Amino acid sequence: MIRFEKKILNNGLRVIVHTDKTTPFVAVNVCYNVGAKHENPNRTGFAHLFEHLTFGGSLHVPEFDGPTQEAGGNNNAFTSNDITNYYIIVPNKNIETALWLESDRMIGPKFTKKGLDVQRKVVIEEFRQRNLNRPYGDVWHLLRDLSYKVHPYRWPTIGLTPEHIEKATLEEVKAFFFHHYAPNNAVLVISGNIEAEEAFRLAEKWFADIHSRDISPGVILPEPIQTEDRTLEVYRDVPVDTFYIAWHMGARNDKSFYAADLLSDILSNGKSSRLEEKLVKEKKLFTEADAYLSGENEPGLFIATGKANTGVDFEMAQKEMIEEVIATASERISDYELEKVKNKVEADLLFNEIGFHEKAMQLAAYEILGDAALINRQADFYRDITADDILQTAQQIFREGNRNTLNYFSSKSQKA
């Protein structure tokens, strides 16, 4: 049980405090309810751009790394399709340095054309290096665009194309910030060696004067039910032919999510998993075979992928993979197999709750999802899943017409 206290400031900022006296540090974690799904389809990559912009200096802070290092700490951030998360870890005696930095970040970056141009170049170069000039780098662009036709999950966090960042104006960037990055659209978690009363006092001191803002409601349309299987074939300069198959599945808060997560572990988590035992070891069809969830808050994707062994027929290997995956929709898994993956999941949950920083990020993420208290119910949610639940979920996911297949071939195959 992770104990925490929560208060909401007058400006709407949700403040959560978890006290951990086993560490001399504290984590100051600010999570904004803004990610790639909140972007304009013609201006994607903005949430990721702001991750860079805000480290380039805020209204009263020229740059973040110097003050953080002087306080004996470190900082970083990440952006997903659903959220943007910033954190600073410092010795508890220097917590006000972290609160000062994060509160000034919330007030706003230094909006200058020069600053935007600098970070624009950084982001575009990152796009090119990671997604355009790297083997398999555009997989998520292709697979998401194949799987989604309406929902903004159809583009990854980096954005649809570098041109969207290249053409972004300073006015557009300002508007995106002030309609999303605000106390009434954020969660502040303070976790570590600090008493709740003191943490709330300091949160009030540093954040209470920041005004709430009008949050852009946005219109996130649900993805229509897919009724026909889709296939895309591409050729790239990569070493091995690979396929990626995605099926639509339930949202993060759905009971079916936990069933699907356990199902993915049954298929591919560990040396004794089904894909590893049957397709890698026994039949030697693949060098790698995996199944996993995209894991977004809204309805996401159940993904299976495989790299065929040298000399193995690609279509035959893919067919074997599909048959092994959808077999779970026709036969009830054994109690032993289910118990084994539940034990692994519970062990992973416990491991992820060891550190005060990990707790801070999870508390923030669950609060954005609906309630920070969900952090203490995850093991029970998994434990309550039955073999029949998994069978029913598999039947819903692996139905005909719900499959999206990306065949990612090596250019050498095309020449052959």
C-alpha positions as CSV (number, residue, x, y, z in Angstrom):
1,M,0.0,0.0,0.0
2,I,1.4,3.3,-1.1
3,R,0.2,6.0,1.3
4,F,-0.2,9.6,0.1
5,E,-2.2,12.7,0.7
6,K,-3.8,15.0,-1.8
7,K,-5.0,18.6,-1.9
8,I,-6.2,20.9,-4.7
9,L,-5.0,24.5,-4.7
10,N,-7.4,27.3,-5.6
11,N,-6.0,27.5,-9.1
12,G,-6.8,23.9,-9.8
13,L,-3.4,22.3,-9.3
14,R,-3.7,18.9,-7.8
15,V,-0.9,18.3,-5.2
16,I,-0.1,14.8,-4.1
17,V,2.5,14.0,-1.4
18,H,4.1,10.7,-0.6
19,T,6.5,10.6,2.4
20,D,9.5,8.2,2.3
21,K,12.0,8.6,5.1
22,T,14.3,5.9,3.7
23,T,15.9,8.4,1.3
24,P,17.6,11.7,1.8
25,F,16.1,12.9,-1.5
26,V,12.8,14.2,-2.9
27,A,11.3,14.0,-6.3
28,V,9.3,17.0,-7.6
29,N,7.2,15.6,-10.5
30,V,4.9,17.7,-12.6
31,C,2.6,15.9,-15.0
32,Y,0.5,17.8,-17.6
33,N,-2.6,16.4,-19.2
34,V,-1.3,17.1,-22.6
35,G,0.3,14.8,-25.1
36,A,0.4,14.1,-28.9
37,K,-3.3,13.3,-28.9
38,H,-4.1,16.9,-28.0
39,E,-2.3,18.4,-31.1
40,N,-3.8,19.8,-34.3
41,P,-3.4,17.2,-37.1
42,N,-1.7,20.0,-39.1
43,R,0.7,20.9,-36.4
44,T,1.8,17.6,-34.8
45,G,4.9,17.2,-32.6
46,F,4.1,20.3,-30.4
47,A,4.0,18.5,-27.1
48,H,7.4,17.0,-27.8
49,L,8.7,20.4,-28.9
50,F,7.7,21.9,-25.6
51,E,9.7,19.3,-23.7
52,H,12.7,20.9,-25.4
53,L,11.5,24.5,-25.3
54,T,11.0,24.5,-21.5
55,F,14.5,23.2,-20.8
56,G,15.8,26.0,-22.9
57,G,14.8,28.5,-20.2
58,S,11.6,29.9,-18.6
59,L,10.5,33.4,-17.7
60,H,13.0,33.9,-14.9
61,V,15.4,30.9,-15.4
62,P,17.9,31.1,-18.2
63,E,18.4,27.3,-18.2
64,F,17.5,24.4,-15.9
65,D,20.5,22.2,-15.7
66,G,22.8,24.6,-13.9
67,P,20.6,25.3,-10.9
68,T,19.6,21.6,-10.6
69,Q,23.2,20.5,-10.6
70,E,24.2,23.2,-8.1
71,A,21.4,21.8,-5.8
72,G,22.9,18.3,-6.1
73,G,20.2,17.0,-8.3
74,N,19.2,15.9,-11.8
75,N,16.2,16.5,-14.0
76,N,14.5,15.1,-17.1
77,A,11.2,14.8,-18.9
78,F,9.2,12.6,-21.3
79,T,6.2,13.0,-23.6
80,S,3.7,10.4,-24.6
81,N,0.5,10.4,-26.7
82,D,-1.4,11.1,-23.4
83,I,0.8,13.2,-21.1
84,T,3.9,15.3,-20.6
85,N,6.0,14.6,-17.4
86,Y,8.8,16.7,-15.9
87,Y,10.8,15.7,-12.8
88,I,13.6,17.0,-10.7
89,I,15.3,15.0,-8.0
90,V,17.3,16.8,-5.3
91,P,18.4,16.4,-1.7
92,N,15.4,17.2,0.5
93,K,17.1,20.3,1.9
94,N,17.1,21.8,-1.6
95,I,13.5,21.1,-2.5
96,E,12.7,24.8,-3.0
97,T,15.2,24.9,-5.9
98,A,13.2,22.3,-7.7
99,L,9.8,23.9,-6.8
100,W,11.1,27.3,-8.0
101,L,12.2,25.8,-11.3
102,E,9.0,23.9,-11.9
103,S,6.8,26.8,-11.0
104,D,8.6,29.1,-13.4
105,R,8.3,26.4,-16.1
106,M,4.6,26.4,-15.5
107,I,4.4,30.2,-15.8
108,G,5.9,29.9,-19.2
109,P,9.0,29.6,-21.4
110,K,10.9,32.5,-22.8
111,F,8.9,32.9,-26.0
112,T,11.4,34.3,-28.5
113,K,11.9,33.6,-32.2
114,K,15.5,32.8,-31.6
115,G,14.7,30.2,-28.9
116,L,12.0,28.6,-31.0
117,D,14.4,28.4,-34.0
118,V,17.1,26.7,-31.9
119,Q,14.8,24.1,-30.5
120,R,13.0,23.7,-33.8
121,K,16.4,22.6,-35.3
122,V,17.0,20.2,-32.5
123,V,13.7,18.5,-32.8
124,I,13.8,18.3,-36.6
125,E,17.3,16.7,-36.3
126,E,16.0,14.3,-33.7
127,F,13.2,13.4,-36.1
128,R,15.6,12.7,-38.9
129,Q,18.1,10.7,-36.8
130,R,15.6,8.5,-35.0
131,N,12.8,8.1,-37.5
132,L,14.0,8.8,-41.0
133,N,17.7,7.7,-41.0
134,R,17.5,4.7,-38.5
135,P,16.6,1.1,-39.4
136,Y,12.9,0.5,-38.7
137,G,12.7,4.1,-37.5
138,D,9.4,4.8,-39.3
139,V,7.6,1.7,-38.1
140,W,5.3,3.5,-35.6
141,H,4.5,6.2,-38.2
142,L,3.4,3.5,-40.6
143,L,1.7,1.2,-38.2
144,R,-0.3,3.9,-36.4
145,D,-1.4,5.5,-39.7
146,L,-2.5,2.0,-40.9
147,S,-4.4,1.3,-37.7
148,Y,-6.0,4.6,-37.0
149,K,-8.0,6.7,-39.4
150,V,-9.7,9.2,-37.1
151,H,-8.2,9.1,-33.6
152,P,-5.1,11.3,-33.0
153,Y,-3.2,8.1,-31.9
154,R,-2.5,7.9,-35.7
155,W,0.7,9.8,-35.2
156,P,3.6,9.2,-32.8
157,T,4.8,11.7,-30.2
158,I,7.5,13.0,-32.5
159,G,4.8,14.1,-34.9
160,L,3.6,13.2,-38.4
161,T,6.3,15.0,-40.3
162,P,9.2,17.5,-39.6
163,E,7.4,20.1,-41.7
164,H,4.8,20.6,-39.0
165,I,7.5,21.9,-36.6
166,E,9.4,23.6,-39.4
167,K,6.3,25.7,-40.3
168,A,5.2,26.4,-36.7
169,T,4.9,30.1,-35.9
170,L,5.7,31.7,-32.5
171,E,2.0,32.6,-32.1
172,E,0.9,29.0,-32.7
173,V,3.5,27.8,-30.1
174,K,2.3,30.3,-27.5
175,A,-1.3,29.4,-28.0
176,F,-0.6,25.7,-27.6
177,F,1.2,26.4,-24.3
178,F,-1.3,28.7,-22.7
179,H,-4.2,26.3,-23.6
180,H,-2.6,23.2,-22.1
181,Y,0.2,23.9,-19.7
182,A,-1.6,25.3,-16.6
183,P,-2.1,24.5,-13.0
184,N,-5.6,23.4,-13.6
185,N,-4.4,20.9,-16.2
186,A,-1.5,19.5,-14.1
187,V,-0.6,17.2,-11.2
188,L,2.3,18.0,-8.8
189,V,3.6,15.1,-6.9
190,I,6.2,15.5,-4.1
191,S,7.7,12.2,-3.1
192,G,10.5,11.5,-0.7
193,N,11.9,12.6,2.6
194,I,9.4,15.3,3.5
195,E,6.4,15.6,5.7
196,A,3.0,16.2,3.9
197,E,2.3,19.4,5.9
198,E,5.6,20.9,4.8
199,A,5.2,19.8,1.2
200,F,1.7,21.3,0.9
201,R,3.0,24.6,2.5
202,L,5.8,24.8,-0.1
203,A,3.5,23.9,-3.0
204,E,1.2,26.7,-1.9
205,K,4.1,29.1,-1.7
206,W,5.5,28.4,-5.2
207,F,2.4,27.5,-7.2
208,A,-0.6,29.2,-5.7
209,D,-0.1,32.5,-7.4
210,I,0.0,31.0,-10.9
211,H,-3.4,31.7,-12.5
212,S,-5.5,29.0,-14.0
213,R,-6.1,29.1,-17.7
214,D,-8.7,28.3,-20.3
215,I,-7.9,24.7,-21.3
216,S,-8.5,23.9,-24.9
217,P,-11.2,21.3,-24.8
218,G,-10.2,19.7,-28.1
219,V,-12.2,17.1,-29.9
220,I,-10.8,13.7,-29.8
221,L,-13.0,11.6,-31.9
222,P,-13.2,7.9,-31.1
223,E,-11.8,5.5,-33.7
224,P,-14.6,3.8,-35.7
225,I,-14.8,0.0,-35.3
226,Q,-12.6,-1.5,-37.8
227,T,-14.4,-4.0,-40.1
228,E,-11.8,-5.0,-42.7
229,D,-8.3,-6.3,-42.2
230,R,-5.6,-3.9,-43.6
231,T,-2.1,-4.7,-45.0
232,L,0.8,-2.4,-45.9
233,E,4.1,-3.5,-47.5
234,V,7.2,-1.3,-47.5
235,Y,10.8,-1.9,-48.5
236,R,13.6,-0.3,-46.6
237,D,17.4,-0.5,-46.1
238,V,17.1,-2.9,-43.1
239,P,18.9,-6.2,-42.4
240,V,15.9,-8.5,-41.8
241,D,12.4,-8.8,-43.1
242,T,10.0,-8.1,-40.2
243,F,6.3,-7.9,-39.7
244,Y,4.2,-5.9,-37.2
245,I,0.5,-6.8,-36.6
246,A,-1.8,-4.6,-34.6
247,W,-5.3,-5.3,-33.3
248,H,-7.5,-2.6,-31.7
249,M,-8.2,-3.3,-28.0
250,G,-9.7,-1.6,-24.9
251,A,-8.7,1.5,-23.0
252,R,-6.4,1.7,-20.0
253,N,-9.3,1.8,-17.5
254,D,-11.2,-1.1,-19.0
255,K,-11.2,-4.5,-17.3
256,S,-10.2,-5.9,-20.8
257,F,-6.9,-4.0,-20.6
258,Y,-5.7,-6.2,-17.7
259,A,-6.8,-9.3,-19.5
260,A,-5.0,-8.3,-22.7
261,D,-1.9,-7.4,-20.7
262,L,-1.8,-10.9,-19.1
263,L,-2.5,-12.4,-22.5
264,S,0.5,-10.6,-24.0
265,D,2.6,-12.0,-21.2
266,I,1.3,-15.5,-21.8
267,L,2.4,-15.2,-25.4
268,S,5.8,-13.6,-25.0
269,N,7.0,-12.7,-21.5
270,G,9.9,-15.0,-20.7
271,K,11.7,-18.0,-22.0
272,S,8.7,-20.3,-21.3
273,S,6.2,-18.1,-23.0
274,R,4.2,-19.6,-25.9
275,L,5.9,-17.7,-28.8
276,E,9.3,-18.4,-27.4
277,E,8.7,-22.1,-26.7
278,K,6.9,-23.0,-29.9
279,L,8.0,-20.5,-32.6
280,V,11.6,-19.6,-31.6
281,K,12.9,-22.7,-29.8
282,E,10.8,-25.6,-31.2
283,K,10.1,-24.6,-34.8
284,K,13.0,-22.1,-35.1
285,L,10.9,-19.8,-37.3
286,F,12.0,-16.5,-35.7
287,T,15.1,-14.9,-34.2
288,E,12.7,-12.7,-32.3
289,A,9.0,-13.0,-31.6
290,D,7.1,-10.6,-29.3
291,A,3.6,-9.5,-28.2
292,Y,2.9,-6.4,-26.3
293,L,0.5,-3.5,-25.7
294,S,0.9,0.1,-26.9
295,G,-0.4,1.0,-23.5
296,E,-2.2,4.3,-24.1
297,N,-4.9,5.7,-21.8
298,E,-7.5,5.5,-24.6
299,P,-8.2,2.4,-26.7
300,G,-4.9,1.3,-28.0
301,L,-3.2,-1.6,-29.8
302,F,-2.3,-5.2,-29.1
303,I,0.8,-5.8,-31.2
304,A,2.6,-9.0,-32.4
305,T,5.9,-8.8,-34.2
306,G,8.5,-11.2,-35.6
307,K,11.8,-11.3,-37.3
308,A,12.0,-14.5,-39.5
309,N,15.0,-16.8,-39.3
310,T,17.4,-17.0,-42.2
311,G,16.0,-19.3,-44.8
312,V,12.5,-19.4,-43.3
313,D,9.6,-18.5,-45.6
314,F,8.2,-15.1,-44.5
315,E,4.6,-15.8,-45.2
316,M,4.6,-19.2,-43.6
317,A,6.3,-17.8,-40.4
318,Q,3.8,-14.9,-40.3
319,K,0.9,-17.4,-40.7
320,E,2.2,-19.5,-37.8
321,M,2.5,-16.4,-35.6
322,I,-1.1,-15.3,-36.3
323,E,-2.4,-18.8,-35.7
324,E,-0.6,-19.0,-32.4
325,V,-1.9,-15.7,-31.3
326,I,-5.5,-16.2,-32.2
327,A,-5.5,-19.7,-30.8
328,T,-6.0,-17.9,-27.5
329,A,-9.4,-16.9,-28.7
330,S,-10.6,-20.5,-29.1
331,E,-9.2,-22.3,-26.1
332,R,-9.2,-21.5,-22.4
333,I,-5.7,-21.1,-20.9
334,S,-4.8,-23.3,-18.0
335,D,-5.0,-22.2,-14.4
336,Y,-1.3,-22.9,-14.0
337,E,-0.3,-20.7,-17.0
338,L,-2.5,-17.9,-15.7
339,E,-1.2,-18.1,-12.2
340,K,2.4,-18.0,-13.5
341,V,1.9,-14.7,-15.4
342,K,-0.1,-13.1,-12.6
343,N,2.9,-13.8,-10.2
344,K,5.3,-12.1,-12.7
345,V,3.0,-9.1,-13.0
346,E,2.7,-8.7,-9.3
347,A,6.5,-9.0,-8.9
348,D,6.9,-6.3,-11.6
349,L,4.4,-4.0,-9.9
350,L,6.2,-4.3,-6.6
351,F,9.6,-3.7,-8.2
352,N,8.3,-0.5,-9.9
353,E,7.1,0.8,-6.5
354,I,10.4,0.5,-4.8
355,G,11.8,4.0,-5.6
356,F,10.3,7.3,-4.4
357,H,10.8,8.7,-7.9
358,E,8.9,5.8,-9.5
359,K,6.1,6.3,-7.1
360,A,5.9,10.0,-7.9
361,M,5.6,9.3,-11.7
362,Q,3.0,6.6,-11.1
363,L,0.9,8.6,-8.7
364,A,0.8,11.5,-11.3
365,A,0.0,9.2,-14.2
366,Y,-2.9,7.5,-12.3
367,E,-4.2,10.9,-11.2
368,I,-4.3,12.0,-14.8
369,L,-6.0,8.7,-15.7
370,G,-8.7,9.4,-13.1
371,D,-7.5,8.8,-9.6
372,A,-4.1,8.5,-7.9
373,A,-5.6,5.7,-5.7
374,L,-5.6,3.4,-8.7
375,I,-1.9,2.8,-7.9
376,N,-3.0,0.6,-5.0
377,R,-5.5,-1.4,-6.9
378,Q,-3.5,-2.6,-9.9
379,A,-2.5,-6.0,-8.3
380,D,-6.1,-6.7,-7.4
381,F,-7.2,-5.8,-11.0
382,Y,-4.8,-8.4,-12.4
383,R,-5.5,-10.9,-9.7
384,D,-9.3,-10.7,-10.4
385,I,-8.9,-11.7,-14.1
386,T,-10.0,-15.2,-14.9
387,A,-9.2,-17.6,-17.7
388,D,-12.7,-16.9,-19.1
389,D,-12.0,-13.1,-19.0
390,I,-8.9,-13.7,-21.1
391,L,-10.8,-15.9,-23.5
392,Q,-13.5,-13.3,-24.0
393,T,-11.0,-10.5,-24.4
394,A,-9.0,-12.5,-27.0
395,Q,-12.2,-13.1,-29.0
396,Q,-12.9,-9.4,-29.0
397,I,-9.4,-8.4,-30.0
398,F,-8.6,-11.1,-32.6
399,R,-11.9,-11.0,-34.4
400,E,-11.9,-10.9,-38.2
401,G,-11.6,-7.4,-39.7
402,N,-9.7,-6.0,-36.7
403,R,-6.1,-6.8,-37.9
404,N,-3.5,-4.3,-39.3
405,T,-0.4,-5.9,-40.8
406,L,2.7,-4.0,-41.7
407,N,5.2,-6.1,-43.7
408,Y,8.5,-4.4,-43.4
409,F,10.8,-5.9,-46.0
410,S,14.5,-5.5,-46.6
411,S,15.4,-3.8,-49.9
412,K,17.5,-6.9,-50.6
413,S,14.3,-8.9,-50.7
414,Q,12.9,-6.6,-53.4
415,K,16.1,-7.0,-55.5
416,A,15.9,-10.8,-55.2
